[in-house]
Amino acid sequence: MSTMISEVYDALKEAGAGEEKARAAAEAIAGYENRFTKIDQDRAVIKWMIGFNLAFTSVILINNLRGAI
């Protein structure tokens, strides 16, 4: 059984949803939350990669311009 968000489950039950539907919806939302967490982690890695690339490219550009003048 996958994880579920109890607050969502309780809110759906209180709104009148059936037991199985509320459980399934809460589990589905929890699955999306895990996917968003993974996307945020991947985005952090991409930010570091872009920063390194920008710094490295700047150093090469400065060295090439210094040699051309």
PDB file of N, CA, C, O and CB in Angstrom:
ATOM      1  N   MET A   1       0.849  -1.179   0.000  1.00  0.00           N
ATOM      2  CA  MET A   1       0.000   0.000   0.000  1.00  0.00           C
ATOM      3  C   MET A   1       0.896   1.245   0.000  1.00  0.00           C
ATOM      4  O   MET A   1       1.884   1.304   0.732  1.00  0.00           O
ATOM      5  CB  MET A   1      -0.967  -0.003   1.231  1.00  0.00           C
ATOM      6  N   SER A   2       0.551   2.212  -0.806  1.00  0.00           N
ATOM      7  CA  SER A   2       1.349   3.428  -0.872  1.00  0.00           C
ATOM      8  C   SER A   2       0.947   4.390   0.244  1.00  0.00           C
ATOM      9  O   SER A   2      -0.054   4.198   0.934  1.00  0.00           O
ATOM     10  CB  SER A   2       1.190   4.102  -2.245  1.00  0.00           C
ATOM     11  N   THR A   3       1.753   5.414   0.390  1.00  0.00           N
ATOM     12  CA  THR A   3       1.459   6.401   1.436  1.00  0.00           C
ATOM     13  C   THR A   3       0.284   7.260   1.026  1.00  0.00           C
ATOM     14  O   THR A   3      -0.059   7.365  -0.152  1.00  0.00           O
ATOM     15  CB  THR A   3       2.687   7.283   1.722  1.00  0.00           C
ATOM     16  N   MET A   4      -0.329   7.876   2.033  1.00  0.00           N
ATOM     17  CA  MET A   4      -1.441   8.759   1.723  1.00  0.00           C
ATOM     18  C   MET A   4      -1.378   9.947   2.667  1.00  0.00           C
ATOM     19  O   MET A   4      -0.824   9.855   3.762  1.00  0.00           O
ATOM     20  CB  MET A   4      -2.807   8.018   1.838  1.00  0.00           C
ATOM     21  N   ILE A   5      -1.943  11.045   2.239  1.00  0.00           N
ATOM     22  CA  ILE A   5      -1.975  12.257   3.043  1.00  0.00           C
ATOM     23  C   ILE A   5      -3.256  12.224   3.875  1.00  0.00           C
ATOM     24  O   ILE A   5      -4.363  12.287   3.341  1.00  0.00           O
ATOM     25  CB  ILE A   5      -1.904  13.547   2.144  1.00  0.00           C
ATOM     26  N   SER A   6      -3.083  12.125   5.179  1.00  0.00           N
ATOM     27  CA  SER A   6      -4.251  11.944   6.049  1.00  0.00           C
ATOM     28  C   SER A   6      -5.164  13.170   6.062  1.00  0.00           C
ATOM     29  O   SER A   6      -6.378  13.031   6.209  1.00  0.00           O
ATOM     30  CB  SER A   6      -3.798  11.634   7.467  1.00  0.00           C
ATOM     31  N   GLU A   7      -4.596  14.364   5.910  1.00  0.00           N
ATOM     32  CA  GLU A   7      -5.425  15.570   5.898  1.00  0.00           C
ATOM     33  C   GLU A   7      -6.367  15.575   4.698  1.00  0.00           C
ATOM     34  O   GLU A   7      -7.533  15.950   4.814  1.00  0.00           O
ATOM     35  CB  GLU A   7      -4.543  16.826   5.880  1.00  0.00           C
ATOM     36  N   VAL A   8      -5.852  15.158   3.553  1.00  0.00           N
ATOM     37  CA  VAL A   8      -6.677  15.100   2.344  1.00  0.00           C
ATOM     38  C   VAL A   8      -7.745  14.025   2.511  1.00  0.00           C
ATOM     39  O   VAL A   8      -8.906  14.228   2.157  1.00  0.00           O
ATOM     40  CB  VAL A   8      -5.805  14.816   1.085  1.00  0.00           C
ATOM     41  N   TYR A   9      -7.342  12.887   3.050  1.00  0.00           N
ATOM     42  CA  TYR A   9      -8.290  11.793   3.277  1.00  0.00           C
ATOM     43  C   TYR A   9      -9.419  12.253   4.200  1.00  0.00           C
ATOM     44  O   TYR A   9     -10.594  12.031   3.908  1.00  0.00           O
ATOM     45  CB  TYR A   9      -7.569  10.562   3.880  1.00  0.00           C
ATOM     46  N   ASP A  10      -9.060  12.894   5.316  1.00  0.00           N
ATOM     47  CA  ASP A  10     -10.081  13.368   6.258  1.00  0.00           C
ATOM     48  C   ASP A  10     -11.004  14.398   5.616  1.00  0.00           C
ATOM     49  O   ASP A  10     -12.215  14.376   5.838  1.00  0.00           O
ATOM     50  CB  ASP A  10      -9.420  13.967   7.498  1.00  0.00           C
ATOM     51  N   ALA A  11     -10.429  15.304   4.819  1.00  0.00           N
ATOM     52  CA  ALA A  11     -11.241  16.339   4.173  1.00  0.00           C
ATOM     53  C   ALA A  11     -12.210  15.721   3.163  1.00  0.00           C
ATOM     54  O   ALA A  11     -13.361  16.148   3.070  1.00  0.00           O
ATOM     55  CB  ALA A  11     -10.337  17.373   3.476  1.00  0.00           C
ATOM     56  N   LEU A  12     -11.762  14.741   2.422  1.00  0.00           N
ATOM     57  CA  LEU A  12     -12.637  14.091   1.447  1.00  0.00           C
ATOM     58  C   LEU A  12     -13.746  13.299   2.137  1.00  0.00           C
ATOM     59  O   LEU A  12     -14.891  13.300   1.686  1.00  0.00           O
ATOM     60  CB  LEU A  12     -11.822  13.168   0.535  1.00  0.00           C
ATOM     61  N   LYS A  13     -13.399  12.629   3.225  1.00  0.00           N
ATOM     62  CA  LYS A  13     -14.417  11.896   3.976  1.00  0.00           C
ATOM     63  C   LYS A  13     -15.465  12.850   4.541  1.00  0.00           C
ATOM     64  O   LYS A  13     -16.662  12.566   4.508  1.00  0.00           O
ATOM     65  CB  LYS A  13     -13.770  11.088   5.111  1.00  0.00           C
ATOM     66  N   GLU A  14     -15.001  13.977   5.058  1.00  0.00           N
ATOM     67  CA  GLU A  14     -15.908  14.969   5.621  1.00  0.00           C
ATOM     68  C   GLU A  14     -16.785  15.604   4.546  1.00  0.00           C
ATOM     69  O   GLU A  14     -17.912  16.016   4.819  1.00  0.00           O
ATOM     70  CB  GLU A  14     -15.120  16.046   6.351  1.00  0.00           C
ATOM     71  N   ALA A  15     -16.261  15.679   3.325  1.00  0.00           N
ATOM     72  CA  ALA A  15     -17.025  16.254   2.221  1.00  0.00           C
ATOM     73  C   ALA A  15     -18.048  15.278   1.657  1.00  0.00           C
ATOM     74  O   ALA A  15     -18.891  15.655   0.844  1.00  0.00           O
ATOM     75  CB  ALA A  15     -16.088  16.702   1.122  1.00  0.00           C
ATOM     76  N   GLY A  16     -17.973  14.024   2.090  1.00  0.00           N
ATOM     77  CA  GLY A  16     -18.984  13.061   1.672  1.00  0.00           C
ATOM     78  C   GLY A  16     -18.506  11.999   0.703  1.00  0.00           C
ATOM     79  O   GLY A  16     -19.317  11.230   0.187  1.00  0.00           O
ATOM     80  N   ALA A  17     -17.218  11.939   0.447  1.00  0.00           N
ATOM     81  CA  ALA A  17     -16.698  10.911  -0.449  1.00  0.00           C
ATOM     82  C   ALA A  17     -16.693   9.563   0.268  1.00  0.00           C
ATOM     83  O   ALA A  17     -16.606   9.505   1.494  1.00  0.00           O
ATOM     84  CB  ALA A  17     -15.273  11.275  -0.940  1.00  0.00           C
ATOM     85  N   GLY A  18     -16.785   8.507  -0.488  1.00  0.00           N
ATOM     86  CA  GLY A  18     -16.745   7.171   0.090  1.00  0.00           C
ATOM     87  C   GLY A  18     -15.356   6.821   0.588  1.00  0.00           C
ATOM     88  O   GLY A  18     -14.372   7.481   0.254  1.00  0.00           O
ATOM     89  N   GLU A  19     -15.294   5.762   1.400  1.00  0.00           N
ATOM     90  CA  GLU A  19     -14.023   5.338   2.013  1.00  0.00           C
ATOM     91  C   GLU A  19     -12.958   5.033   0.966  1.00  0.00           C
ATOM     92  O   GLU A  19     -11.840   5.541   1.052  1.00  0.00           O
ATOM     93  CB  GLU A  19     -14.245   4.107   2.889  1.00  0.00           C
ATOM     94  N   GLU A  20     -13.295   4.213  -0.015  1.00  0.00           N
ATOM     95  CA  GLU A  20     -12.327   3.796  -1.031  1.00  0.00           C
ATOM     96  C   GLU A  20     -11.912   4.948  -1.942  1.00  0.00           C
ATOM     97  O   GLU A  20     -10.739   5.085  -2.287  1.00  0.00           O
ATOM     98  CB  GLU A  20     -12.905   2.668  -1.867  1.00  0.00           C
ATOM     99  N   LYS A  21     -12.880   5.773  -2.326  1.00  0.00           N
ATOM    100  CA  LYS A  21     -12.556   6.911  -3.198  1.00  0.00           C
ATOM    101  C   LYS A  21     -11.671   7.918  -2.479  1.00  0.00           C
ATOM    102  O   LYS A  21     -10.727   8.446  -3.068  1.00  0.00           O
ATOM    103  CB  LYS A  21     -13.840   7.599  -3.685  1.00  0.00           C
ATOM    104  N   ALA A  22     -11.963   8.184  -1.224  1.00  0.00           N
ATOM    105  CA  ALA A  22     -11.147   9.133  -0.448  1.00  0.00           C
ATOM    106  C   ALA A  22      -9.733   8.601  -0.287  1.00  0.00           C
ATOM    107  O   ALA A  22      -8.769   9.355  -0.421  1.00  0.00           O
ATOM    108  CB  ALA A  22     -11.777   9.398   0.940  1.00  0.00           C
ATOM    109  N   ARG A  23      -9.598   7.307  -0.001  1.00  0.00           N
ATOM    110  CA  ARG A  23      -8.276   6.699   0.165  1.00  0.00           C
ATOM    111  C   ARG A  23      -7.491   6.741  -1.154  1.00  0.00           C
ATOM    112  O   ARG A  23      -6.307   7.078  -1.170  1.00  0.00           O
ATOM    113  CB  ARG A  23      -8.413   5.239   0.661  1.00  0.00           C
ATOM    114  N   ALA A  24      -8.158   6.400  -2.244  1.00  0.00           N
ATOM    115  CA  ALA A  24      -7.483   6.391  -3.549  1.00  0.00           C
ATOM    116  C   ALA A  24      -7.034   7.803  -3.947  1.00  0.00           C
ATOM    117  O   ALA A  24      -5.932   7.983  -4.465  1.00  0.00           O
ATOM    118  CB  ALA A  24      -8.418   5.808  -4.632  1.00  0.00           C
ATOM    119  N   ALA A  25      -7.880   8.789  -3.706  1.00  0.00           N
ATOM    120  CA  ALA A  25      -7.517  10.163  -4.051  1.00  0.00           C
ATOM    121  C   ALA A  25      -6.359  10.661  -3.188  1.00  0.00           C
ATOM    122  O   ALA A  25      -5.458  11.328  -3.697  1.00  0.00           O
ATOM    123  CB  ALA A  25      -8.728  11.091  -3.891  1.00  0.00           C
ATOM    124  N   ALA A  26      -6.368  10.351  -1.906  1.00  0.00           N
ATOM    125  CA  ALA A  26      -5.281  10.775  -1.019  1.00  0.00           C
ATOM    126  C   ALA A  26      -3.969  10.110  -1.410  1.00  0.00           C
ATOM    127  O   ALA A  26      -2.913  10.740  -1.349  1.00  0.00           O
ATOM    128  CB  ALA A  26      -5.619  10.450   0.442  1.00  0.00           C
ATOM    129  N   GLU A  27      -4.026   8.843  -1.812  1.00  0.00           N
ATOM    130  CA  GLU A  27      -2.810   8.159  -2.267  1.00  0.00           C
ATOM    131  C   GLU A  27      -2.300   8.746  -3.577  1.00  0.00           C
ATOM    132  O   GLU A  27      -1.091   8.869  -3.772  1.00  0.00           O
ATOM    133  CB  GLU A  27      -3.073   6.661  -2.436  1.00  0.00           C
ATOM    134  N   ALA A  28      -3.211   9.108  -4.473  1.00  0.00           N
ATOM    135  CA  ALA A  28      -2.803   9.698  -5.749  1.00  0.00           C
ATOM    136  C   ALA A  28      -2.128  11.048  -5.534  1.00  0.00           C
ATOM    137  O   ALA A  28      -1.119  11.354  -6.170  1.00  0.00           O
ATOM    138  CB  ALA A  28      -4.013   9.855  -6.679  1.00  0.00           C
ATOM    139  N   ILE A  29      -2.683  11.845  -4.644  1.00  0.00           N
ATOM    140  CA  ILE A  29      -2.081  13.151  -4.357  1.00  0.00           C
ATOM    141  C   ILE A  29      -0.709  12.976  -3.720  1.00  0.00           C
ATOM    142  O   ILE A  29       0.212  13.732  -4.027  1.00  0.00           O
ATOM    143  CB  ILE A  29      -2.994  13.981  -3.434  1.00  0.00           C
ATOM    144  N   ALA A  30      -0.559  12.000  -2.845  1.00  0.00           N
ATOM    145  CA  ALA A  30       0.738  11.741  -2.223  1.00  0.00           C
ATOM    146  C   ALA A  30       1.757  11.342  -3.284  1.00  0.00           C
ATOM    147  O   ALA A  30       2.926  11.716  -3.189  1.00  0.00           O
ATOM    148  CB  ALA A  30       0.618  10.638  -1.147  1.00  0.00           C
ATOM    149  N   GLY A  31       1.331  10.592  -4.287  1.00  0.00           N
ATOM    150  CA  GLY A  31       2.235  10.211  -5.375  1.00  0.00           C
ATOM    151  C   GLY A  31       2.723  11.418  -6.150  1.00  0.00           C
ATOM    152  O   GLY A  31       3.899  11.492  -6.506  1.00  0.00           O
ATOM    153  N   TYR A  32       1.835  12.366  -6.417  1.00  0.00           N
ATOM    154  CA  TYR A  32       2.242  13.584  -7.110  1.00  0.00           C
ATOM    155  C   TYR A  32       3.180  14.421  -6.259  1.00  0.00           C
ATOM    156  O   TYR A  32       4.100  15.050  -6.782  1.00  0.00           O
ATOM    157  CB  TYR A  32       1.024  14.403  -7.497  1.00  0.00           C
ATOM    158  N   GLU A  33       2.955  14.434  -4.956  1.00  0.00           N
ATOM    159  CA  GLU A  33       3.836  15.192  -4.069  1.00  0.00           C
ATOM    160  C   GLU A  33       5.256  14.635  -4.128  1.00  0.00           C
ATOM    161  O   GLU A  33       6.224  15.396  -4.116  1.00  0.00           O
ATOM    162  CB  GLU A  33       3.308  15.159  -2.621  1.00  0.00           C
ATOM    163  N   ASN A  34       5.381  13.315  -4.193  1.00  0.00           N
ATOM    164  CA  ASN A  34       6.703  12.697  -4.313  1.00  0.00           C
ATOM    165  C   ASN A  34       7.369  13.064  -5.634  1.00  0.00           C
ATOM    166  O   ASN A  34       8.582  13.266  -5.692  1.00  0.00           O
ATOM    167  CB  ASN A  34       6.594  11.176  -4.189  1.00  0.00           C
ATOM    168  N   ARG A  35       6.574  13.148  -6.689  1.00  0.00           N
ATOM    169  CA  ARG A  35       7.127  13.523  -7.987  1.00  0.00           C
ATOM    170  C   ARG A  35       7.623  14.960  -7.974  1.00  0.00           C
ATOM    171  O   ARG A  35       8.673  15.256  -8.545  1.00  0.00           O
ATOM    172  CB  ARG A  35       6.083  13.339  -9.087  1.00  0.00           C
ATOM    173  N   PHE A  36       6.877  15.863  -7.325  1.00  0.00           N
ATOM    174  CA  PHE A  36       7.298  17.254  -7.251  1.00  0.00           C
ATOM    175  C   PHE A  36       8.580  17.393  -6.435  1.00  0.00           C
ATOM    176  O   PHE A  36       9.426  18.226  -6.759  1.00  0.00           O
ATOM    177  CB  PHE A  36       6.189  18.114  -6.646  1.00  0.00           C
ATOM    178  N   THR A  37       8.735  16.601  -5.394  1.00  0.00           N
ATOM    179  CA  THR A  37       9.961  16.626  -4.600  1.00  0.00           C
ATOM    180  C   THR A  37      11.146  16.215  -5.459  1.00  0.00           C
ATOM    181  O   THR A  37      12.210  16.829  -5.386  1.00  0.00           O
ATOM    182  CB  THR A  37       9.839  15.700  -3.372  1.00  0.00           C
ATOM    183  N   LYS A  38      10.970  15.186  -6.267  1.00  0.00           N
ATOM    184  CA  LYS A  38      12.047  14.731  -7.157  1.00  0.00           C
ATOM    185  C   LYS A  38      12.396  15.809  -8.177  1.00  0.00           C
ATOM    186  O   LYS A  38      13.572  16.022  -8.472  1.00  0.00           O
ATOM    187  CB  LYS A  38      11.641  13.431  -7.879  1.00  0.00           C
ATOM    188  N   ILE A  39      11.395  16.484  -8.714  1.00  0.00           N
ATOM    189  CA  ILE A  39      11.634  17.553  -9.681  1.00  0.00           C
ATOM    190  C   ILE A  39      12.425  18.684  -9.031  1.00  0.00           C
ATOM    191  O   ILE A  39      13.335  19.235  -9.651  1.00  0.00           O
ATOM    192  CB  ILE A  39      10.299  18.085 -10.246  1.00  0.00           C
ATOM    193  N   ASP A  40      12.089  19.038  -7.788  1.00  0.00           N
ATOM    194  CA  ASP A  40      12.821  20.089  -7.086  1.00  0.00           C
ATOM    195  C   ASP A  40      14.279  19.700  -6.866  1.00  0.00           C
ATOM    196  O   ASP A  40      15.170  20.540  -6.987  1.00  0.00           O
ATOM    197  CB  ASP A  40      12.154  20.394  -5.748  1.00  0.00           C
ATOM    198  N   GLN A  41      14.524  18.437  -6.545  1.00  0.00           N
ATOM    199  CA  GLN A  41      15.903  17.984  -6.364  1.00  0.00           C
ATOM    200  C   GLN A  41      16.667  18.047  -7.682  1.00  0.00           C
ATOM    201  O   GLN A  41      17.819  18.481  -7.716  1.00  0.00           O
ATOM    202  CB  GLN A  41      15.933  16.552  -5.801  1.00  0.00           C
ATOM    203  N   ASP A  42      16.032  17.620  -8.754  1.00  0.00           N
ATOM    204  CA  ASP A  42      16.686  17.672 -10.062  1.00  0.00           C
ATOM    205  C   ASP A  42      16.964  19.116 -10.471  1.00  0.00           C
ATOM    206  O   ASP A  42      18.002  19.409 -11.065  1.00  0.00           O
ATOM    207  CB  ASP A  42      15.818  16.976 -11.126  1.00  0.00           C
ATOM    208  N   ARG A  43      16.045  20.007 -10.154  1.00  0.00           N
ATOM    209  CA  ARG A  43      16.225  21.419 -10.496  1.00  0.00           C
ATOM    210  C   ARG A  43      17.418  22.007  -9.764  1.00  0.00           C
ATOM    211  O   ARG A  43      18.138  22.832 -10.327  1.00  0.00           O
ATOM    212  CB  ARG A  43      14.962  22.218 -10.165  1.00  0.00           C
ATOM    213  N   ALA A  44      17.642  21.601  -8.524  1.00  0.00           N
ATOM    214  CA  ALA A  44      18.787  22.095  -7.772  1.00  0.00           C
ATOM    215  C   ALA A  44      20.097  21.658  -8.438  1.00  0.00           C
ATOM    216  O   ALA A  44      21.040  22.445  -8.518  1.00  0.00           O
ATOM    217  CB  ALA A  44      18.729  21.593  -6.315  1.00  0.00           C
ATOM    218  N   VAL A  45      20.160  20.442  -8.904  1.00  0.00           N
ATOM    219  CA  VAL A  45      21.359  19.951  -9.583  1.00  0.00           C
ATOM    220  C   VAL A  45      21.580  20.726 -10.877  1.00  0.00           C
ATOM    221  O   VAL A  45      22.712  21.090 -11.197  1.00  0.00           O
ATOM    222  CB  VAL A  45      21.243  18.436  -9.875  1.00  0.00           C
ATOM    223  N   ILE A  46      20.520  20.978 -11.611  1.00  0.00           N
ATOM    224  CA  ILE A  46      20.638  21.720 -12.867  1.00  0.00           C
ATOM    225  C   ILE A  46      21.126  23.141 -12.607  1.00  0.00           C
ATOM    226  O   ILE A  46      21.918  23.670 -13.387  1.00  0.00           O
ATOM    227  CB  ILE A  46      19.288  21.750 -13.607  1.00  0.00           C
ATOM    228  N   LYS A  47      20.667  23.768 -11.521  1.00  0.00           N
ATOM    229  CA  LYS A  47      21.147  25.118 -11.182  1.00  0.00           C
ATOM    230  C   LYS A  47      22.656  25.120 -10.950  1.00  0.00           C
ATOM    231  O   LYS A  47      23.356  26.018 -11.417  1.00  0.00           O
ATOM    232  CB  LYS A  47      20.422  25.651  -9.929  1.00  0.00           C
ATOM    233  N   TRP A  48      23.161  24.112 -10.226  1.00  0.00           N
ATOM    234  CA  TRP A  48      24.595  24.027  -9.989  1.00  0.00           C
ATOM    235  C   TRP A  48      25.347  23.805 -11.294  1.00  0.00           C
ATOM    236  O   TRP A  48      26.416  24.382 -11.497  1.00  0.00           O
ATOM    237  CB  TRP A  48      24.908  22.905  -9.000  1.00  0.00           C
ATOM    238  N   MET A  49      24.808  22.987 -12.168  1.00  0.00           N
ATOM    239  CA  MET A  49      25.463  22.733 -13.452  1.00  0.00           C
ATOM    240  C   MET A  49      25.532  24.002 -14.297  1.00  0.00           C
ATOM    241  O   MET A  49      26.558  24.280 -14.917  1.00  0.00           O
ATOM    242  CB  MET A  49      24.723  21.632 -14.218  1.00  0.00           C
ATOM    243  N   ILE A  50      24.452  24.766 -14.322  1.00  0.00           N
ATOM    244  CA  ILE A  50      24.429  26.006 -15.097  1.00  0.00           C
ATOM    245  C   ILE A  50      25.404  27.020 -14.505  1.00  0.00           C
ATOM    246  O   ILE A  50      26.109  27.710 -15.242  1.00  0.00           O
ATOM    247  CB  ILE A  50      23.003  26.594 -15.140  1.00  0.00           C
ATOM    248  N   GLY A  51      25.445  27.111 -13.184  1.00  0.00           N
ATOM    249  CA  GLY A  51      26.381  28.036 -12.533  1.00  0.00           C
ATOM    250  C   GLY A  51      27.823  27.698 -12.846  1.00  0.00           C
ATOM    251  O   GLY A  51      28.621  28.582 -13.158  1.00  0.00           O
ATOM    252  N   PHE A  52      28.162  26.413 -12.762  1.00  0.00           N
ATOM    253  CA  PHE A  52      29.525  25.990 -13.083  1.00  0.00           C
ATOM    254  C   PHE A  52      29.849  26.284 -14.538  1.00  0.00           C
ATOM    255  O   PHE A  52      30.933  26.780 -14.845  1.00  0.00           O
ATOM    256  CB  PHE A  52      29.711  24.494 -12.792  1.00  0.00           C
ATOM    257  N   ASN A  53      28.924  25.986 -15.430  1.00  0.00           N
ATOM    258  CA  ASN A  53      29.135  26.225 -16.857  1.00  0.00           C
ATOM    259  C   ASN A  53      29.327  27.715 -17.128  1.00  0.00           C
ATOM    260  O   ASN A  53      30.196  28.091 -17.914  1.00  0.00           O
ATOM    261  CB  ASN A  53      27.950  25.682 -17.677  1.00  0.00           C
ATOM    262  N   LEU A  54      28.533  28.561 -16.492  1.00  0.00           N
ATOM    263  CA  LEU A  54      28.658  30.003 -16.673  1.00  0.00           C
ATOM    264  C   LEU A  54      30.016  30.502 -16.184  1.00  0.00           C
ATOM    265  O   LEU A  54      30.662  31.305 -16.858  1.00  0.00           O
ATOM    266  CB  LEU A  54      27.531  30.732 -15.936  1.00  0.00           C
ATOM    267  N   ALA A  55      30.448  30.036 -15.024  1.00  0.00           N
ATOM    268  CA  ALA A  55      31.747  30.449 -14.496  1.00  0.00           C
ATOM    269  C   ALA A  55      32.889  29.975 -15.402  1.00  0.00           C
ATOM    270  O   ALA A  55      33.804  30.741 -15.704  1.00  0.00           O
ATOM    271  CB  ALA A  55      31.939  29.903 -13.072  1.00  0.00           C
ATOM    272  N   PHE A  56      32.831  28.729 -15.827  1.00  0.00           N
ATOM    273  CA  PHE A  56      33.874  28.174 -16.681  1.00  0.00           C
ATOM    274  C   PHE A  56      33.938  28.888 -18.024  1.00  0.00           C
ATOM    275  O   PHE A  56      35.024  29.190 -18.521  1.00  0.00           O
ATOM    276  CB  PHE A  56      33.641  26.687 -16.894  1.00  0.00           C
ATOM    277  N   THR A  57      32.777  29.159 -18.611  1.00  0.00           N
ATOM    278  CA  THR A  57      32.723  29.871 -19.886  1.00  0.00           C
ATOM    279  C   THR A  57      33.249  31.297 -19.731  1.00  0.00           C
ATOM    280  O   THR A  57      33.935  31.804 -20.619  1.00  0.00           O
ATOM    281  CB  THR A  57      31.285  29.892 -20.432  1.00  0.00           C
ATOM    282  N   SER A  58      32.937  31.938 -18.622  1.00  0.00           N
ATOM    283  CA  SER A  58      33.428  33.307 -18.379  1.00  0.00           C
ATOM    284  C   SER A  58      34.945  33.337 -18.296  1.00  0.00           C
ATOM    285  O   SER A  58      35.581  34.234 -18.849  1.00  0.00           O
ATOM    286  CB  SER A  58      32.825  33.878 -17.084  1.00  0.00           C
ATOM    287  N   VAL A  59      35.527  32.366 -17.611  1.00  0.00           N
ATOM    288  CA  VAL A  59      36.988  32.312 -17.499  1.00  0.00           C
ATOM    289  C   VAL A  59      37.615  32.122 -18.875  1.00  0.00           C
ATOM    290  O   VAL A  59      38.598  32.789 -19.196  1.00  0.00           O
ATOM    291  CB  VAL A  59      37.423  31.172 -16.551  1.00  0.00           C
ATOM    292  N   ILE A  60      37.080  31.249 -19.671  1.00  0.00           N
ATOM    293  CA  ILE A  60      37.621  31.022 -21.023  1.00  0.00           C
ATOM    294  C   ILE A  60      37.466  32.275 -21.873  1.00  0.00           C
ATOM    295  O   ILE A  60      38.387  32.644 -22.601  1.00  0.00           O
ATOM    296  CB  ILE A  60      36.913  29.824 -21.706  1.00  0.00           C
ATOM    297  N   LEU A  61      36.316  32.934 -21.792  1.00  0.00           N
ATOM    298  CA  LEU A  61      36.082  34.151 -22.574  1.00  0.00           C
ATOM    299  C   LEU A  61      37.053  35.254 -22.164  1.00  0.00           C
ATOM    300  O   LEU A  61      37.616  35.935 -23.020  1.00  0.00           O
ATOM    301  CB  LEU A  61      34.631  34.632 -22.401  1.00  0.00           C
ATOM    302  N   ILE A  62      37.249  35.432 -20.873  1.00  0.00           N
ATOM    303  CA  ILE A  62      38.167  36.479 -20.387  1.00  0.00           C
ATOM    304  C   ILE A  62      39.587  36.176 -20.844  1.00  0.00           C
ATOM    305  O   ILE A  62      40.302  37.081 -21.274  1.00  0.00           O
ATOM    306  CB  ILE A  62      38.113  36.591 -18.835  1.00  0.00           C
ATOM    307  N   ASN A  63      40.005  34.916 -20.757  1.00  0.00           N
ATOM    308  CA  ASN A  63      41.357  34.555 -21.204  1.00  0.00           C
ATOM    309  C   ASN A  63      41.535  34.791 -22.691  1.00  0.00           C
ATOM    310  O   ASN A  63      42.593  35.254 -23.116  1.00  0.00           O
ATOM    311  CB  ASN A  63      41.656  33.097 -20.878  1.00  0.00           C
ATOM    312  N   ASN A  64      40.523  34.484 -23.494  1.00  0.00           N
ATOM    313  CA  ASN A  64      40.627  34.701 -24.929  1.00  0.00           C
ATOM    314  C   ASN A  64      40.628  36.178 -25.275  1.00  0.00           C
ATOM    315  O   ASN A  64      41.362  36.596 -26.170  1.00  0.00           O
ATOM    316  CB  ASN A  64      39.493  34.005 -25.646  1.00  0.00           C
ATOM    317  N   LEU A  65      39.832  36.972 -24.594  1.00  0.00           N
ATOM    318  CA  LEU A  65      39.804  38.404 -24.873  1.00  0.00           C
ATOM    319  C   LEU A  65      41.092  39.079 -24.418  1.00  0.00           C
ATOM    320  O   LEU A  65      41.562  40.009 -25.073  1.00  0.00           O
ATOM    321  CB  LEU A  65      38.601  39.055 -24.191  1.00  0.00           C
ATOM    322  N   ARG A  66      41.663  38.635 -23.326  1.00  0.00           N
ATOM    323  CA  ARG A  66      42.902  39.218 -22.838  1.00  0.00           C
ATOM    324  C   ARG A  66      44.045  38.954 -23.812  1.00  0.00           C
ATOM    325  O   ARG A  66      44.931  39.793 -23.976  1.00  0.00           O
ATOM    326  CB  ARG A  66      43.243  38.663 -21.457  1.00  0.00           C
ATOM    327  N   GLY A  67      44.025  37.801 -24.451  1.00  0.00           N
ATOM    328  CA  GLY A  67      45.049  37.466 -25.431  1.00  0.00           C
ATOM    329  C   GLY A  67      44.875  38.199 -26.740  1.00  0.00           C
ATOM    330  O   GLY A  67      45.853  38.385 -27.463  1.00  0.00           O
ATOM    331  N   ALA A  68      43.662  38.626 -27.077  1.00  0.00           N
ATOM    332  CA  ALA A  68      43.400  39.278 -28.348  1.00  0.00           C
ATOM    333  C   ALA A  68      43.705  40.766 -28.309  1.00  0.00           C
ATOM    334  O   ALA A  68      43.867  41.391 -29.356  1.00  0.00           O
ATOM    335  CB  ALA A  68      41.968  39.064 -28.748  1.00  0.00           C
ATOM    336  N   ILE A  69      43.786  41.332 -27.131  1.00  0.00           N
ATOM    337  CA  ILE A  69      43.995  42.786 -27.043  1.00  0.00           C
ATOM    338  C   ILE A  69      45.466  43.120 -27.004  1.00  0.00           C
ATOM    339  O   ILE A  69      45.831  44.294 -26.930  1.00  0.00           O
ATOM    340  CB  ILE A  69      43.302  43.361 -25.809  1.00  0.00           C
TER     341      ILE A  69
END
